[in-house]
Amino acid sequence: MKKLNVALIGYKFMGKAHSYALMSCPFFFKTGVEPVRKVIVGRHAAPLKQAAADFGWEECATDWREVVRRPDIDVVDIASPPNTHAEIVIEAARAGKHIFCEKPFTVTVAEAKQALDAVQRAGVKHMLGFNYRRVPAIAHAKQLIASGRLGRIYHFRAVYLQDWIMDPQFPRIWKLNRAIAGSGSHHELCSHIIDLALHLVGPITGVVGMEQTFIKQRPAPAESDKLSTMLTADGASSKMETVDVDDTTLFLARFANDAVGTFEATRFASGRRNHNRIEINGSKGSLVFNLEDMNRLEYYNADDPKDVQGFRSIQVNEGCHPYISHWWPPGHAIGYQNTFVNQFADFFEAIAKDTKPEPGFEEGLEKQKVLEAVTNSIARNGWTDVR
């Protein structure tokens, strides 16, 4: 078993998820690699030190540049805000480190091209953190589509609905700051459903979109030295700031294979905590998946006899289903956190076997092009090609 020292940049929600996955990966998967939680990096010393203790890291540091250049670091795991991704990727690639990076890849297409160029020149392994690909039901959907069970694909429909910023007094945290996040629900949520669309259906060639910001001003966030991995309305100051990101984005898409798609992302769907639902319709059948019921895949087979036709519910927790053989006996479900374990297992196995991790930064660039094309289509109020 080869040990690889990991440096994690970011220590809040995604930092916690990644720490859990790095800890659990060797227990469930024999990839040939044992990740060592060497150093966790963040800007604020007090909560960072607490995160290091809570999440099982040997060290903590506040200078990411110094950390990625350390000769004892083998893997750089990026879980910081999107506006930092490109710079960290470029520096880590120059230092010869393998790189795992959370989504969205970057803020702009230009940054994505620079980051991709850096890892290609360095010849390091690179992977993006689209963990929903590692939900067994989604992986099984990929198998069904690839086998031709759905026939020719006609429609891809996706919604990603949340409600966590509906309170007008919720502070303007970094996720509501265009310079840091790139956009609002578009970069955060559409990036996930765009990834699923490209993964399951194929390239997108054209888009037309619209967006809306419902709460135009919010309280500035108050400074805090506390470690919190939950986003709440606590911690607002009395100062008001203008919100410059979308609260919701919707768009239509054309695929290269002549399929069509509809996409909706919002953080203003009251009662929807994390409702990521997709439906795919083909000439021979259909698939439906909802992340809030993540161990279930609905499948309709148009070739079934008429008297028994209808959507069947597949509980994706049999040993023959993707990833499940590494977990529990049939009938025992896995949870959200386990999707991170699955994706890190794939990443480390690719390092051990010297194969290409998926999705790599090449795919990240393609997703960034779709995100940017939607933004451009909104600005010009018309269809825009994805180039």
N, C-alpha and C positions, 0 to 999 in steps of 0.2 A: 504494500500500500504506500503510494507516494504522498507525502505531506506537502501541501501548498499553503503558504502564509497569505492570508487575505487581509486587505485594508478596506474597511467599509467607510465610505464618505456619506454621512447622514445618519441620524440617530433617533428620529421620531417614528412616525407610523410605518414607513417603508423600512426604516432601519431596524425596527423591531421584527417585522415580517422576515427580512433577510437574515437577521441573527438567528431566528428560530429555524429557518430552513438550513442554514449552514451547520447548526448544531445537530439537526435531525437527519440530514442527508446520509451520513455514513451508517446510521442505524438501520435505515430501510433499504438503501441502495448500495450495492457493491460496484462502484464505478472504477475502482483502481486509484482513486484520489481521496485523501482525507483532508478536508479544509480545516485550517487552523485559524481561529479567530484571534488574529494577532493585534490589530490596532483599529480602533474606531475613531472617526474624525468628525469634528463639528466646530462651530464658532464660539459657543458659550461653555466655558470650562466647568461650571458647577453642574448643570444638567447632563453634560457630556460624561463627567466622571460617574454620575449616578447610572447613566445608560451602560457604561462599560461594566459596572458591577452587576447590574440587573440582567444584562444580556450575555454575560460570560466572555468579555473581551480581555485580553491580557494587558493592553495598554490603551490610553486615549491620547489624542493630540489635536491641536487646533490649526496646524499648518499643513494643509493637504499637499502642497507642492513638495515639501520636505519628505512627507510620507511616501508619495508615489515614486520618489527617486531612491528610496532606501533599497540597498541590495538584498535585504532579507524579505522583501515583499514580492510575491509571485503573481497575485491577482488583485486588481483594483475593482471594487464593487461600488458603483455610483448610485446613491439613493438621495441625492441632493436635488434642489429645484432645477427645472429645465434650463434656465439661462446659464447654469454652470457646467452643463454636460460637455459641450464641445471642447472647452478649454481643458477640462480634466482628462477627457479622452485623448486629446492631442499630447498632453504632457505624459500621461501613462504609457501611450504607445511609444513615444520617444525613449522612455525608460525600459521598453521591452516587456511590459506587463500584459498579461491576459486581462481582458476587460469585460465586465458585466455591467450594463447600464440600464437603469429604469426608463420606462416610457414617460412622456413622449421623448423621442431621441434627442431633439434639439428644439430651439425656438423657431429657426428659419431653415429653409432649404440650403442656403449658402453655408450655414454652420454645419449642416448634415454632410455636405460634400467635403468640407475640410476635415471633419472627424473621420469620415470613411477613408479619405485619402491617407490620413495618418496611420490608421491600423493596417491598411493594405501595404503601405511602404514598410512598416515595421514587421509585418508577417506574424502578428499576434492573433490569438483567438479572441473573438468578440461576439457578444450576444445581447439582445435586447430583452427586457423584462416584461413581456406580454404574457402574464401568468395564466390568463384565461385559455390560452392554447393548451395548457396542461391540465385543464379540467378533463377527466376521463370521458365525459359525455361529448365534449367538443372533439377530442381526439378520435372518438368512435364515429362521430359525424363525418370527419375528414375521411376515414376509411370507407364509409358507406358511399360517399360522393365519388371517391376515387375508383371504387369498384363498379360504378355505373348504375347503382341501385336507384338513383334519382333521375337518371336519364339526362336529357338536355336541361340545363338550369335556365329558368325564366326569371324568377324573382328572388331578390334578397331584401328582407325587411329587418330593420334593427331599431330598437329604442334603448336608450340608457337613461333611466330616470332616477333622480335623487331629490331630496328635499331639505338638505341640511343647512342651507343659507337663506331660507325664506324669512327668517326674523330680520327686519330692517336694522336691528341693533347689532346683528352679527358683525364683527369687525372686518375691515378690509385687510385680511391676511394676505400672504404672498400669492396664494392661489387666485386672488382677485386683482392682481397687479400685472398688467400686460407685459411690462419690461422683464418680469421674472418668469411668469408662467407661459407667455406666448399668447394666450387667450384664456377664456374661462372654461365653460363646459365643453367647448370645441376641442381644445388640446387635451383636456383631462379625460373626457368621456368619449368623444368621437374617435379619438386615437385608438381606443380599445375596439370599438365596433368596426372601424376601418380595417384594423388588423385582422379581425375575424372574417371580414368580407374578402380581403385579398388572399387570406389563407385558405378559405373554403371555396370561393367562387373564381377568383383570378383578378387580373389587373383592371383598374378603373381608368377609363379614357376621358370622361367628361363629367362635370358637375355643375349644379346651379343651387345656390343656397340662400338662406335668410337667417337673421339673428335678431335677438332682442335682449336688452338690459332692462330689467324691471325696477331694480333699486339703484337709482343713479348716484346716491351718496351713502357712505357708511362711516361709522366711527373708525378712526385709526386704531390699529392694535396697540395695546399697552405693552411696554417692555416687561419681560418676565424671565426669571432665571430658573423656573421650574421645568422639570421634565414632564411633558405630556404627549402621549401618542394619540390622543383623541381631539378632534376638532369640535369646539363648543363655542357658544356665544359669550363665554367669560373672557375677560381680559381686554375689553374695549376701553379706549380713552375717550375724553370729551371732545377731542378734535375730529372734525368731519373731513373726509377725503372723497374725491370723485372716483367712481368705479369706471374703469376703462376697458372692461372685458365683458363678454356676452354672458348672460344668465342662461340662455338657451340658443342652440343652433340647430337648424334643420336643413337637409339638402337632399336632392335627387342625384342619382348617378347612373351613368352608362358604363357597362363592362365591355372588355375587349371581345368576349364571347357572345355579345348581343343581349345578355341578361340586363335587367334594370334593377335599381336599388333605391330604397328610401331609408333615410337615416335621421334620427331625432335624438338629441341629447339635451337634458335640462337638469338644473338643480332646484327647480321650482315645481315639482310634481308632488303635491301634498300626499303624504302617506307612503310614498315610494322611497324606501331606504337605499336600496341598491338593486334596482330592477333592470337588469341587462338581459333583454329578450331578443332572440333572432328567429326568423322563419325563412326557410328556403323552399321554394316550389320548383319542381322539375316536371318533365314530361312523364316520368314513371312514379313519382312520389314526392313527398314533402318531409321536412324535418322541422321541429320546433324545440328550442332550448331557452330556459330561463335560469339565470344564475341564482335566483332566490330559491330554486329547487334543483340544485346543481348536480345531483346524482341521477337525474331523470332526463331521458331524451325521448321526445315524441316522434314517432315515425309512421307515415302513411304510405302504403304500397298500393299503387293503382292496379296492380296485377292480381290482387286478392279477389276471390269470388265476390260477386256483388252482395251476397247475403251476409258476408262478414267484413265488408270494407269499413274502414274507420281508422282513426289514429290509435296506434298501440303505444303503451307506456313501457319503455325499456328502462329498468333499473340498472344503471351502468355501474355495477359493483360485482360482476362475475370475474373470475380469474382470467377469462379470455379477453376481457376488455383492457384497453390501454392503461398501463400503470398499476392496475389493481392487484396484480400478483405480488407486488412489493408491500402491500398494506395488510388488509385483514381478510378473514374468510368471507365467502359470498354472503350478501345481505347486510354487510357492515359498511356504512357510508363513510366517506372522508369529507373533510371540510375545507374552507377557503384557505387556511394556512398551509394545507398540504399541497396546494397547487404550486406554492413557492418551492417546496421540497422537490417536487417533480421537475420543475424547470432547472433548479441547480443541479440535480442529478444528471439531466441531459447535458448541461454545460460542462460539468466535470468529466463526464464520460467522453465527450468530444475532445477534451484536452488529453485524456489518457490514451485515446485511440487515434489521435491526430486526425480527426475529422472536422467538418465544418459545423459549428453550432447553428441552430435555427430558432428564431429568426436572427440573422446577422445584421450588421449595420447597412448592408446593401438594401435589405428590406425596409430598414428604418428610413432610408432616404426616400424610397417609394411612398411610404406612408406620409412622410413630411411633404412630399409633392402634392398629395391629395389634400392634406390639411390646408396648405397654402393656396391651392387652386380654389377651394371652397371660399376662403377668405377673399380672394381676388374676385370671385364671381359675385359675392355680396357687394363689394365695392363698385363693380361695374354693372350690377343688376342684370346679369345675363349668364348664359352658359359659358363655361370656361374649360378649355382643354387641359388635361393633366399632362404636363411635359416634364 
